[in-house]
């Protein structure tokens, strides 16, 4: 019985780790979108599509990090 619970705990830790890595990656992707929007013409203007995409990426990564932790602990 103890072996099964250890395996389940390792799987849970692995799943949480993958979620956190995905959330952090998505945050960096969203920030990269905003930075690239400053570089490509027209310089210094963030298009509304970039803002929408960045907001969706941040919302999804927040959902991966925040909601899952809040309801599990």
Rosetta blueprint (number, residue, H / E / L):
1 X L
2 X H
3 X H
4 X H
5 X H
6 X H
7 X H
8 X H
9 X H
10 X H
11 X H
12 X H
13 X H
14 X H
15 X H
16 X H
17 X H
18 X H
19 X H
20 X H
21 X H
22 X H
23 X H
24 X H
25 X H
26 X H
27 X H
28 X H
29 X H
30 X H
31 X H
32 X H
33 X H
34 X H
35 X H
36 X H
37 X H
38 X H
39 X H
40 X L
41 X L
42 X L
43 X L
44 X L
45 X L
46 X L
47 X L
48 X H
49 X H
50 X H
51 X H
52 X H
53 X H
54 X H
55 X H
56 X H
57 X H
58 X H
59 X H
60 X H
61 X H
62 X H
63 X H
64 X H
65 X H
66 X H
67 X H
68 X H
69 X H
70 X H
71 X H
72 X H
73 X L
